[in-house]
Structures are given as structure tokens and as C-alpha cells.
């Protein structure tokens, strides 16, 4: 089973610890929702887990091997990473953008193998983009681009999928669809780690919550046990009420400190 672990990771910039001795061990079959306020260190943690940012201290390992020792092509075959607010400046087609997710296994020359073309078509269909396959990426709406980027991340069927705010900018239908898809991907035995701002969707679809505030861990564990009013207060400094069962759980924000409200 795939195992990814950050071990006492600290990332410092300009004398400030963006992450402060954070540890996270996750395995295939889990959908880990990383939650926390703006500036908590979520994106930094995901970049470190993806092997794209070297910790100041501590390390990240995959199946017990330090990511720094794993060849880049090998790592690219095993994990896909989708950054926050992805962009594409070239007017390539949506189909070609999604095909980039197969770069580690694409032939150097010639046409795409039939099997790859099939995978691309399936990824486009899953993300509701079949009717956009020939459209230039630069003409897509923000939500359509987000879906295209998710299709690119999924097309290679990676063991590990790391996505930073995958539902940002999506309408309700496609946000629900994306969360369903990520949860199903984890249930198939893959590891999914995603930063999520919508706590209600995190509560309903993620199997595990990992909370950060000011670069430090404030909570970690199974969603039903971990996502509590106390955790929301400790992490976001707001009062909340959490109700419903696993499939209909709802996070209702009650109040923040008076100083947080505009005068």
C-alpha cells in the first residue's frame, strides 16, 4: 500500500516558519482534507508532500524512501500535483492540455497510442468536458479550466493525487462532482490529499481531516471524530455548529470575534 509521510517538516522563509514541525502520515485509500485559514501553510505543506519544495528541516518520504532520492520521472509516474489557481497561457486544445498529464509515459515521437487516446477521452468525460475537447484552453471560463486541470491530474491514474483547492471557482454542481470523484478515487485504493475551504463538503466527502493554523497542526484524524466545533474554533477562531450524519453533515458558522467584523 502506498504510504506518504511528512516527518517533522519545517519550512522557513524570511525568518518565519510557514510550517512548524508538521508531521502527516497517510496511505492509499484515504481522502485527506487539509483545512485551515488563509496563510495557515496548506499550500506549502502540499508542495512539500509533492516533492516540489524542500523542507528547511525534516523530510518527506514515499514508502519509506526520502523524496529527494526518488528520480523525478519515477515520482511523476506515481503522483500528480494540481496547484492552486493553475494557469495556461498557450491556446492549446483542452484535449492536449489533458494529454500533458501523460507526459511521463508519452512516446518521444509519433501519434498517441490508442490506449492513451481512450484515457484522455475518459478523463474529459468524467470532468464534463467532452464538448470542449477541441476548444482552446485560453477561452475557457475559470471553472472550466479548473475541471480541465483536474482531468489532466487524473488521466495518468497516479497512486497519489495532491490537489490545492480543487473546487475553487466551481459552480455547485461541478464542486459536488469533483468531491465525489476525489472520494471515489480514494476508495479505489489511491491516496488523495486536498486543501479544502468548504468545511461542509470536506465533512461529507473526506475520510480524514488534517487542520493547520499558523503553520502548526491543530487537528488530525477521522472526519467524524475530528471535525468538531472545538476544532473549528481552535483553527479558524469562529464559533460553529456541526450537525447531520456522514452524508448530510453541515457546518454552520455562528460568530467570530467582534474585532473581526468591519466597523
C-alpha positions as CSV (number, residue, x, y, z in Angstrom):
1,X,0.0,0.0,0.0
2,X,1.3,3.5,-0.9
3,X,2.5,5.4,2.2
4,X,3.4,9.1,2.1
5,X,4.7,10.8,5.2
6,X,5.9,14.3,6.2
7,X,8.1,13.9,9.2
8,X,8.6,16.9,11.5
9,X,8.6,19.3,8.5
10,X,9.6,22.9,9.0
11,X,9.6,25.4,6.1
12,X,11.0,28.8,6.9
13,X,11.0,31.9,4.7
14,X,12.4,35.3,5.8
15,X,13.0,34.2,9.3
16,X,9.3,33.0,9.7
17,X,8.2,29.4,10.0
18,X,5.5,28.8,7.4
19,X,5.3,25.2,8.6
20,X,6.5,24.4,12.1
21,X,7.4,20.8,12.8
22,X,4.4,19.4,10.9
23,X,4.0,15.6,10.6
24,X,1.4,13.8,8.4
25,X,1.4,10.1,7.6
26,X,-1.2,9.0,5.0
27,X,-1.8,5.9,2.9
28,X,-3.7,4.6,-0.1
29,X,-7.4,4.6,0.4
30,X,-7.5,7.8,2.3
31,X,-9.0,11.2,1.2
32,X,-7.3,13.7,3.5
33,X,-8.8,17.2,3.5
34,X,-6.3,19.8,4.6
35,X,-8.1,22.7,6.2
36,X,-7.1,25.9,7.8
37,X,-7.4,29.7,7.4
38,X,-5.6,31.7,4.7
39,X,-1.8,31.7,5.4
40,X,-2.0,28.6,7.6
41,X,0.6,26.8,5.4
42,X,-1.7,24.4,3.5
43,X,-0.2,25.1,0.0
44,X,3.3,24.9,1.4
45,X,2.5,21.5,3.0
46,X,1.0,20.2,-0.2
47,X,4.0,21.4,-2.3
48,X,6.4,19.6,0.2
49,X,4.3,16.4,0.0
50,X,4.5,16.5,-3.7
51,X,8.3,16.8,-3.6
52,X,8.3,20.3,-5.2
53,X,9.6,22.1,-2.1
54,X,12.4,21.0,0.1
55,X,11.8,21.5,3.8
56,X,14.2,23.6,5.9
57,X,14.3,20.8,8.4
58,X,12.6,17.4,8.5
59,X,11.8,15.4,5.4
60,X,9.0,13.7,3.3
61,X,9.2,10.1,2.3
62,X,7.3,7.8,0.0
63,X,7.1,4.1,1.1
64,X,10.0,4.8,3.4
65,X,12.3,6.5,0.8
66,X,13.1,10.2,1.0
67,X,11.5,12.0,-1.9
68,X,14.8,13.7,-2.6
69,X,16.3,10.3,-3.5
70,X,13.5,9.3,-5.9
71,X,14.2,10.1,-9.6
72,X,11.9,12.8,-10.9
73,X,10.4,10.6,-13.6
74,X,9.6,7.9,-11.1
75,X,8.0,10.4,-8.8
76,X,6.0,11.9,-11.7
77,X,4.6,8.4,-12.6
78,X,3.4,7.8,-9.0
79,X,2.0,11.2,-8.0
80,X,0.1,14.0,-9.7
81,X,0.0,17.6,-8.3
82,X,-2.5,20.3,-9.1
83,X,-1.5,23.7,-7.7
84,X,-3.9,26.4,-6.5
85,X,-5.1,28.7,-9.3
86,X,-3.5,26.8,-12.2
87,X,-3.0,28.8,-15.4
88,X,-2.3,28.0,-19.1
89,X,-1.1,30.8,-21.3
90,X,-0.9,28.8,-24.6
91,X,-4.0,28.4,-26.8
92,X,-3.7,24.6,-27.0
93,X,-6.8,22.5,-27.1
94,X,-8.4,21.1,-23.9
95,X,-7.6,17.6,-25.2
96,X,-3.9,18.5,-25.5
97,X,-3.8,20.0,-22.0
98,X,-5.3,16.9,-20.5
99,X,-2.7,14.8,-22.5
100,X,0.1,16.6,-20.7
101,X,-0.9,14.5,-17.6
102,X,0.5,11.5,-19.5
103,X,3.9,13.2,-20.2
104,X,5.9,10.7,-18.2
105,X,4.7,7.8,-20.4
106,X,4.2,9.5,-23.7
107,X,6.3,8.3,-26.7
108,X,9.0,10.7,-27.8
109,X,7.7,10.8,-31.3
110,X,4.6,9.8,-33.3
111,X,0.9,9.7,-32.6
112,X,-0.6,8.9,-29.2
113,X,-1.2,5.2,-28.7
114,X,-4.9,4.3,-28.9
115,X,-4.9,3.3,-25.2
116,X,-3.8,6.9,-24.3
117,X,-6.4,8.5,-26.5
118,X,-9.0,6.4,-24.7
119,X,-7.8,7.5,-21.3
120,X,-7.9,11.1,-22.4
121,X,-11.4,10.7,-23.6
122,X,-12.5,9.1,-20.4
123,X,-10.9,11.9,-18.3
124,X,-12.7,14.5,-20.4
125,X,-16.0,12.7,-19.9
126,X,-15.5,12.3,-16.2
127,X,-14.9,16.1,-15.8
128,X,-17.8,17.0,-18.2
129,X,-15.5,18.4,-20.9
130,X,-16.2,16.2,-23.9
131,X,-17.9,19.1,-25.7
132,X,-14.8,21.3,-25.0
133,X,-12.1,18.9,-26.2
134,X,-11.2,20.9,-29.3
135,X,-11.6,24.3,-27.7
136,X,-8.6,26.5,-26.9
137,X,-7.8,26.4,-23.2
138,X,-7.4,30.2,-23.2
139,X,-11.1,30.6,-24.0
140,X,-12.4,28.5,-21.1
141,X,-14.1,30.0,-18.0
142,X,-12.3,29.8,-14.7
143,X,-14.4,26.8,-13.6
144,X,-13.9,25.0,-16.9
145,X,-10.2,25.5,-16.7
146,X,-10.2,24.1,-13.1
147,X,-12.1,21.0,-14.4
148,X,-9.6,20.6,-17.3
149,X,-6.7,20.8,-14.9
150,X,-8.3,18.2,-12.7
151,X,-8.8,15.9,-15.7
152,X,-5.1,16.4,-16.5
153,X,-4.1,15.3,-13.0
154,X,-6.4,12.3,-13.1
155,X,-5.6,11.0,-16.6
156,X,-2.4,9.3,-15.6
157,X,-4.1,7.3,-12.8
158,X,-1.5,8.2,-10.2
159,X,-1.1,6.4,-6.9
160,X,-1.1,9.8,-5.1
161,X,-3.2,12.8,-6.1
162,X,-2.3,16.1,-4.4
163,X,-4.6,19.0,-5.2
164,X,-4.7,22.5,-3.9
165,X,-8.2,23.9,-3.6
166,X,-9.7,21.8,-6.4
167,X,-13.2,23.2,-6.1
168,X,-12.3,26.9,-6.0
169,X,-14.3,28.7,-8.7
170,X,-16.6,25.7,-9.5
171,X,-20.3,26.0,-9.5
172,X,-22.3,23.9,-7.0
173,X,-22.9,21.0,-9.4
174,X,-19.3,20.7,-10.5
175,X,-17.9,21.2,-7.0
176,X,-20.1,18.3,-5.8
177,X,-19.0,16.2,-8.8
178,X,-15.3,17.0,-8.1
179,X,-15.6,16.0,-4.4
180,X,-17.5,12.8,-5.4
181,X,-14.8,12.0,-7.9
182,X,-11.9,12.6,-5.4
183,X,-13.7,10.4,-2.7
184,X,-14.3,7.6,-5.2
185,X,-10.6,7.8,-6.4
186,X,-9.5,7.3,-2.7
187,X,-12.0,4.4,-2.3
188,X,-10.3,2.7,-5.3
189,X,-7.2,2.5,-3.2
190,X,-5.4,5.7,-4.2
191,X,-4.2,8.4,-1.8
192,X,-5.9,11.8,-2.2
193,X,-4.6,14.9,-0.3
194,X,-6.5,18.1,-1.0
195,X,-6.8,21.5,0.6
196,X,-10.5,22.4,1.0
197,X,-12.0,25.7,2.2
198,X,-15.6,24.4,2.2
199,X,-15.9,22.6,5.5
200,X,-19.3,21.2,4.7
201,X,-18.0,19.4,1.6
202,X,-14.9,18.3,3.5
203,X,-17.1,16.9,6.2
204,X,-19.2,15.0,3.8
205,X,-16.6,13.6,1.4
206,X,-13.2,13.4,3.1
207,X,-12.3,10.4,5.2
208,X,-9.8,12.3,7.3
209,X,-9.3,15.9,8.4
210,X,-5.8,17.5,8.8
211,X,-6.1,21.0,10.2
212,X,-3.4,23.7,10.3
213,X,-3.3,27.2,11.8
214,X,-0.2,29.5,11.8
215,X,1.9,26.7,10.4
216,X,1.1,24.2,13.2
217,X,-1.2,21.1,13.3
218,X,-4.4,21.8,15.2
219,X,-6.1,18.5,14.5
220,X,-5.7,15.2,12.6
221,X,-8.0,12.2,12.4
222,X,-11.1,10.6,11.0
223,X,-13.5,13.2,9.8
224,X,-16.5,12.3,12.0
225,X,-14.3,12.4,15.2
226,X,-12.0,15.3,14.3
227,X,-14.1,17.9,12.6
228,X,-15.8,19.4,15.7
229,X,-16.9,22.8,16.9
230,X,-13.8,22.9,19.1
231,X,-11.5,22.2,16.2
232,X,-13.2,24.9,14.1
233,X,-12.8,27.4,17.0
234,X,-9.1,26.5,17.5
235,X,-8.3,26.6,13.8
236,X,-10.4,29.4,12.4
237,X,-11.4,31.4,15.6
238,X,-15.1,31.2,14.8
239,X,-18.0,29.5,16.5
240,X,-19.6,26.7,14.6
241,X,-22.3,24.1,14.9
242,X,-21.8,20.8,13.1
243,X,-24.9,18.7,12.5
244,X,-26.1,15.7,10.5
245,X,-24.7,12.3,9.7
246,X,-21.8,11.5,7.4
247,X,-23.7,12.0,4.1
248,X,-25.5,15.1,5.2
249,X,-23.1,16.7,7.6
250,X,-23.3,20.5,7.7
251,X,-21.0,23.1,9.2
252,X,-22.9,26.3,10.3
253,X,-20.8,29.2,11.3
254,X,-22.2,31.1,14.2
255,X,-20.0,34.1,15.0
256,X,-16.5,35.5,15.1
257,X,-14.8,37.8,17.5
258,X,-16.2,41.3,17.4
259,X,-12.8,42.6,16.3
260,X,-13.1,40.5,13.2
261,X,-16.1,42.4,12.0
262,X,-15.8,45.6,9.9
263,X,-16.8,48.8,11.8
